[in-house]
Amino acid sequence: MLRGNLIVSSFIRELTWDSLPPAVQQQARLCSLDQLGAIIAGSLAKGSKIMAGQALEHWPGDAATVLLFNAKASLPGAVLANAFSANALDIDDGYRAIKGHPGAIVFPAVLAAAEKRKVAGKDFLAALVAAYEVAIRAGIAWHDYHAEYHGSGSWGSLGAAAGVAKILGLQESEIINALGTAEYHAPIMPMMRCIDYPAMTKDGIAWGAMVGTVSALLAGAGYTGIPSLLGMEEYRHLVESLGREYLILNLYFKPYACCRWAQPAVTAALELREKHNLNPENIDRIVVHTFDAATRLWLKHPSNTEEAQYNMAYPIAAALLEGEVGPRQVLDENLQNREILELAARVETVKDELLERQFPAKCLCELKLILKDGRELRSGTVGAIGDLDNPLGVDGIEQKFTWLASHVFREEQVAKIKKLVWELDKLDNLKPLIDSLRSPENS
């Protein structure tokens, strides 16, 4: 077990920005842009406002900025608030094999630590890559080791610990302690309970990010932890591929503000809408053939943002009527659209054994629209946009960022933030980027 943990800690310490392949460098910038878009728009959510307020009151300090709320908190407090915003709209990146979201955990943790330590942009990016690589591998090992499907904040805590430990310049033995402490104190979240009862608890992302951050701080002060499961012999292949295989390149990016399991159906709905020039009033029933976990998503009318995100019916109806699923559809104040709710009431789900056998390697559905005149429109088997076989690409991620950021900032400010992200590796510190994220509403 010790050898595996030494490999991980050495990788974290020795990784440099200049040593990374160009494709990985580009992906780190794209991940940063994507996460910032999610944080900017996510700051509008009720849960983000609650979390920011609590962080500023109970975790005060001047270490790092609570983004978009124009105030500083302690490092754990800022991470807690920013990580909640990163996942508030469920539009942050994910990794198919671990059924979860590494970026919303590791990006806020590494960003806040980098702000506190005033490190250069390229050092922030190198730590971000290290954090992603550890988080994804921890997620693979975690789901193999544990019988129950846990939310992202569990395994993601190791990624946050890895990235913060690198920013803090911890020694290899301290990094091992940070990872072990993060794993031991990681929140254990039975994920399907939050699918059945959607709430702000969600994937536990904010708590996992904070646990990882505090674990790195503790390790730097001499706190000891158990060896992490990444050191176990059965996961040797995961750690030995560090530095040779970059799993960050296999992320998916989400174009819609809802659970990934609903996104193939949203994609199918938009395709049928465009192809047939549909009038939603002519739809009698909507049937979604999909994998078992997706049938657990809500079909009821949502009363809050989280119920709208962990929902199958509501996003499909919003897509058919408004052509998008984003802040204007899923924030609390936008959930009383009578036309969307009436159309959502016509949605039903059916478990498909063939699609079930392909999950989680693939996230698929077939959408069937039964019209009032008796006609039946079928989508065929559809996957989610943003997966490796149907990527958003650089242009798509830029467009997504512009769409999300424009809910808070004017066009010129959106362009400024975007430019700063593309030039992160040239910055002496992150102050210009942090300063650009001051919300005009909270000034």
C-alpha positions in Angstrom: 0.0 0.0 0.0 2.9 2.4 0.8 4.3 2.1 -2.7 1.1 3.1 -4.4 0.7 6.1 -2.2 4.3 7.1 -2.9 3.6 7.0 -6.6 0.6 9.3 -6.2 2.4 11.7 -3.9 5.4 11.9 -6.2 3.2 12.5 -9.2 1.5 15.4 -7.4 4.8 17.0 -6.3 6.7 16.6 -9.5 4.1 17.6 -12.1 4.8 20.9 -13.8 2.9 22.9 -16.4 5.7 22.8 -18.9 5.9 19.0 -18.7 2.2 18.5 -19.7 1.3 17.6 -23.3 -0.3 20.4 -25.2 -3.7 18.6 -25.3 -3.7 18.4 -21.5 -2.8 22.1 -21.2 -5.7 23.0 -23.5 -8.0 20.8 -21.5 -7.0 22.5 -18.3 -8.0 25.9 -19.8 -11.2 24.5 -21.1 -12.1 23.0 -17.7 -11.3 26.3 -16.0 -13.6 28.2 -18.5 -16.4 25.6 -18.1 -16.2 25.6 -14.3 -16.2 29.4 -14.1 -19.3 29.5 -16.3 -21.0 27.1 -13.9 -20.0 29.1 -10.9 -21.1 32.4 -12.4 -24.6 31.3 -13.3 -24.7 29.0 -10.3 -24.2 31.9 -7.9 -27.8 33.0 -8.8 -29.3 29.9 -7.2 -30.9 30.1 -3.8 -28.6 27.4 -2.3 -25.5 29.3 -3.4 -26.8 32.4 -1.6 -27.5 30.4 1.5 -24.1 28.8 1.4 -22.2 32.0 0.7 -24.0 33.7 3.6 -23.2 30.9 6.0 -19.5 30.7 4.9 -19.0 34.5 5.4 -20.7 34.4 8.8 -19.2 31.1 10.2 -15.9 30.7 8.3 -14.8 34.3 8.2 -11.4 35.4 7.1 -9.4 37.1 4.3 -7.7 34.1 2.7 -9.8 33.7 -0.5 -12.8 35.2 -2.3 -16.3 33.9 -2.2 -16.8 34.4 -6.0 -19.6 36.6 -7.2 -20.4 37.6 -3.7 -17.6 40.2 -3.5 -16.3 39.2 -0.1 -13.5 37.1 1.4 -13.6 34.2 3.9 -11.3 31.6 5.3 -9.9 29.1 2.8 -12.3 26.3 3.9 -15.2 28.8 3.9 -14.5 30.1 0.4 -14.1 26.6 -1.0 -17.3 25.5 0.6 -19.3 28.4 -1.0 -17.6 28.3 -4.4 -17.9 24.6 -4.8 -21.6 24.8 -4.1 -22.0 27.4 -6.8 -20.0 25.2 -9.2 -22.6 22.5 -9.0 -25.7 24.6 -8.1 -27.1 24.2 -11.7 -25.8 20.7 -12.3 -24.1 22.0 -15.5 -20.5 21.2 -14.5 -18.2 18.6 -16.1 -18.3 14.8 -15.4 -16.6 11.5 -16.0 -18.7 8.7 -17.3 -17.1 5.7 -15.4 -17.5 7.3 -12.0 -21.0 8.7 -12.5 -20.0 12.0 -11.0 -18.4 15.5 -11.2 -14.7 16.0 -10.5 -14.4 19.6 -11.7 -16.8 21.2 -9.3 -14.9 19.8 -6.4 -11.3 20.3 -7.4 -11.5 23.6 -9.3 -12.9 25.8 -6.4 -10.4 24.2 -4.0 -7.4 24.7 -6.1 -8.5 28.2 -7.2 -9.0 29.4 -3.6 -5.7 27.9 -2.4 -3.9 29.5 -5.4 -5.4 32.9 -4.6 -4.3 32.6 -0.9 -0.8 31.6 -1.8 -0.6 34.1 -4.7 0.9 31.5 -7.1 1.4 31.9 -10.8 -1.3 30.9 -13.2 0.7 28.0 -14.6 1.2 26.6 -11.1 -2.5 26.8 -10.5 -3.2 24.9 -13.8 -0.6 22.2 -13.0 -2.2 21.7 -9.6 -5.6 21.6 -11.2 -4.5 18.8 -13.6 -3.0 16.9 -10.7 -6.3 17.3 -8.8 -8.4 16.0 -11.7 -6.1 13.0 -12.2 -6.3 12.0 -8.6 -10.0 12.6 -8.2 -11.0 10.5 -11.2 -8.8 7.6 -10.2 -10.1 7.9 -6.6 -13.6 7.7 -8.0 -12.9 4.6 -10.0 -11.3 2.9 -6.9 -14.0 4.2 -4.6 -16.9 2.8 -6.6 -15.1 -0.6 -6.9 -14.3 -0.7 -3.2 -17.7 0.4 -1.8 -20.9 -1.5 -2.5 -23.2 1.6 -2.6 -23.1 4.4 -5.2 -21.8 7.5 -3.4 -22.1 11.1 -4.5 -19.1 13.0 -5.9 -18.1 14.6 -2.7 -16.8 11.3 -1.4 -14.0 10.4 -3.7 -13.7 14.0 -4.9 -12.3 14.9 -1.5 -9.0 13.2 -2.5 -8.8 15.3 -5.6 -9.3 18.5 -3.7 -6.6 17.4 -1.1 -4.2 16.6 -3.9 -4.6 20.0 -5.7 -4.4 22.0 -2.5 -1.5 20.0 -1.2 0.4 20.8 -4.4 -0.4 24.5 -4.1 0.8 24.5 -0.5 4.0 22.7 -1.5 3.6 19.8 0.9 6.2 17.1 1.1 5.5 13.6 -0.1 4.8 12.2 3.3 2.4 15.1 4.0 0.6 14.5 0.8 0.1 10.9 1.7 -1.4 12.1 5.0 -3.6 14.6 3.3 -5.1 12.0 0.9 -5.6 9.5 3.7 -7.3 12.1 5.9 -9.5 13.2 3.1 -10.6 9.7 2.3 -11.2 8.8 6.0 -13.3 12.0 6.7 -14.9 12.1 3.2 -18.7 12.6 3.3 -20.4 9.3 2.6 -23.5 10.1 0.5 -26.0 7.5 -0.7 -26.5 9.2 -4.0 -29.8 7.5 -5.1 -31.5 8.9 -2.0 -31.0 12.4 -3.4 -32.4 11.2 -6.7 -35.5 10.0 -4.9 -35.7 13.2 -2.7 -33.9 16.1 -4.5 -32.5 18.7 -2.2 -29.6 21.1 -1.9 -27.5 18.2 -0.5 -27.1 16.9 -4.1 -23.7 15.3 -4.8 -22.2 16.6 -1.6 -19.7 18.5 -3.8 -19.2 21.5 -1.5 -18.5 19.3 1.5 -16.1 17.1 -0.3 -14.2 20.1 -1.6 -14.0 21.5 1.9 -12.9 18.2 3.5 -10.1 17.8 0.9 -8.9 21.4 1.5 -8.9 21.1 5.3 -7.2 17.7 5.0 -4.3 19.3 3.1 -4.1 22.1 5.7 -4.0 19.6 8.5 -1.3 17.5 6.9 0.8 20.6 6.4 0.5 21.2 10.2 1.6 17.6 11.0 -1.7 15.8 11.1 -1.5 12.1 10.2 -3.9 10.1 8.1 -4.3 6.5 7.0 -2.9 5.3 3.6 -5.5 6.0 1.0 -7.2 3.3 -1.0 -5.2 4.4 -4.1 -2.3 2.5 -2.5 -4.1 -0.8 -2.5 -2.6 -3.5 -4.8 -5.8 -3.9 -6.8 -5.7 -0.3 -7.9 -2.0 -0.4 -8.8 -2.9 0.0 -12.5 -4.6 3.3 -11.7 -1.7 4.9 -10.0 1.0 3.5 -12.4 -0.7 5.2 -15.3 -0.3 8.7 -13.7 1.8 10.9 -15.9 1.4 8.5 -18.9 -2.4 8.5 -19.3 -4.3 11.7 -18.6 -7.9 10.9 -17.7 -8.8 14.6 -17.7 -9.0 14.2 -21.5 -12.0 11.9 -21.2 -14.3 14.3 -19.4 -17.8 15.1 -20.7 -19.2 18.6 -20.7 -22.8 19.4 -20.1 -24.9 21.8 -22.2 -28.0 21.6 -20.1 -28.7 22.5 -16.4 -30.1 19.1 -15.3 -28.9 15.7 -14.3 -26.7 14.0 -16.9 -29.1 11.0 -17.0 -31.8 13.3 -18.4 -29.6 15.0 -21.0 -29.9 12.3 -23.8 -33.7 12.9 -23.6 -33.3 16.6 -23.8 -31.0 16.2 -26.8 -33.5 14.0 -28.5 -36.3 16.4 -27.7 -34.4 19.3 -29.3 -33.6 17.2 -32.4 -37.2 16.2 -32.9 -38.3 19.8 -32.3 -36.1 21.1 -35.0 -36.6 18.3 -37.5 -40.4 18.3 -37.4 -41.0 22.0 -36.5 -43.1 20.8 -33.6 -45.9 22.6 -32.0 -45.9 21.2 -28.4 -49.6 21.7 -28.2 -50.0 18.8 -30.6 -48.1 16.3 -28.3 -50.4 13.9 -26.5 -47.7 11.8 -24.7 -43.9 11.6 -24.3 -42.3 8.3 -23.6 -38.7 8.0 -22.6 -37.0 4.6 -23.0 -33.8 4.7 -20.9 -31.6 2.9 -18.3 -32.9 2.0 -14.9 -31.2 4.8 -12.9 -32.7 7.5 -15.2 -36.2 6.1 -14.5 -35.7 7.2 -10.9 -35.5 10.8 -11.9 -38.6 12.8 -10.9 -41.7 13.2 -13.1 -43.5 15.4 -10.7 -43.7 19.2 -11.0 -40.6 20.8 -9.4 -41.0 23.3 -6.5 -37.3 24.2 -6.4 -34.2 24.2 -8.5 -33.0 20.8 -7.3 -36.3 19.2 -8.1 -36.1 20.7 -11.6 -32.6 19.3 -12.1 -33.2 15.7 -10.8 -36.2 15.5 -13.1 -36.9 13.8 -16.4 -40.2 15.4 -17.3 -39.5 19.1 -16.6 -36.2 19.4 -18.7 -37.8 17.7 -21.7 -40.8 20.0 -21.6 -38.6 23.0 -21.2 -36.5 22.0 -24.2 -39.5 21.4 -26.4 -41.1 24.7 -25.5 -38.1 27.0 -25.1 -35.2 25.3 -26.9 -32.9 25.4 -23.9 -32.5 24.1 -20.3 -30.6 26.7 -18.3 -30.9 29.3 -15.5 -34.0 30.8 -17.1 -35.7 27.4 -16.8 -34.5 25.9 -13.6 -34.0 28.7 -11.0 -36.7 28.8 -8.4 -38.3 32.0 -9.7 -38.8 30.4 -13.2 -40.6 27.2 -12.2 -44.2 28.4 -12.6 -44.4 28.4 -16.4 -47.9 26.8 -16.9 -47.1 25.6 -20.5 -43.9 23.7 -19.3 -45.7 22.1 -16.4 -48.7 21.0 -18.5 -46.4 19.4 -21.1 -44.2 17.8 -18.4 -47.3 16.1 -17.1 -47.4 14.0 -20.3 -44.0 12.5 -19.8 -43.5 8.8 -18.8 -40.3 6.7 -18.5 -39.7 3.0 -19.4 -36.7 0.9 -18.5 -35.0 -0.4 -21.6 -32.8 -3.5 -20.9 -30.5 -2.9 -23.8 -29.8 0.7 -22.7 -29.4 -0.6 -19.1 -26.7 -3.0 -20.2 -24.7 -0.1 -21.7 -24.8 2.1 -18.6 -22.7 3.7 -17.2 -20.2 3.3 -20.1 -22.9 5.0 -22.2 -25.8 7.3 -21.2 -28.5 6.6 -23.8 -32.2 6.9 -24.4 -34.9 6.8 -27.1 -37.6 9.4 -27.1 -41.1 8.7 -28.5 -43.6 11.5 -29.1 -47.2 10.4 -29.6 -49.1 13.2 -31.3 -52.8 14.0 -30.9 -53.4 13.0 -34.5 -52.1 9.5 -33.8 -48.7 9.9 -35.4 -45.6 8.7 -33.5 -42.2 10.4 -33.8 -39.2 8.5 -32.6 -35.7 9.9 -32.0 -33.8 6.6 -32.3 -31.1 5.9 -29.8 -29.6 9.2 -28.6 -26.6 9.9 -26.4 -25.8 13.1 -24.5 -24.1 16.0 -26.2 -20.7 16.7 -24.7 -19.6 13.0 -24.5 -16.4 11.9 -26.2 -18.3 10.6 -29.2 -20.3 13.9 -29.6 -18.1 16.6 -28.0 -18.9 20.2 -27.5 -15.5 21.2 -28.7 -13.7 24.4 -28.0 -16.3 26.6 -29.7 -19.1 24.8 -27.9 -17.6 25.3 -24.5 -16.9 29.0 -25.3 -20.5 29.4 -26.4 -21.7 27.7 -23.2 -19.5 30.0 -21.0 -20.8 33.1 -22.8 -24.4 31.9 -22.4 -24.0 31.2 -18.7 -21.9 34.2 -17.8 -24.3 36.6 -19.7 -26.9 35.9 -17.0 -24.6 38.0 -14.6 -22.2 40.1 -16.7 -22.3 42.4 -19.7 -20.8 41.3 -23.0 -17.5 43.2 -22.5 -16.9 41.6 -19.0 -17.7 38.1 -20.3 -15.1 38.6 -23.1 -12.6 39.9 -20.5 -13.0 36.8 -18.3 -12.7 34.5 -21.2 -9.5 36.2 -22.3 -8.0 35.9 -18.9 -8.8 32.2 -18.8 -7.1 31.5 -22.1 -4.0 33.4 -20.8 -3.9 31.9 -17.3 -0.5 30.3 -17.8 0.9 33.8 -18.5 -0.4 35.4 -15.3 2.0 36.1 -12.4 -0.9 35.5 -10.0 -4.7 35.0 -10.2 -5.7 38.5 -8.9 -6.8 39.8 -12.3 -9.1 36.8 -12.8 -10.5 36.9 -9.3 -11.1 40.7 -9.6 -12.9 40.1 -12.9 -15.5 38.0 -11.1 -17.0 40.7 -9.0 -20.8 40.6 -9.4 -22.2 44.1 -10.2 -25.4 43.1 -8.2 -23.4 42.5 -5.1 -21.1 45.5 -5.3 
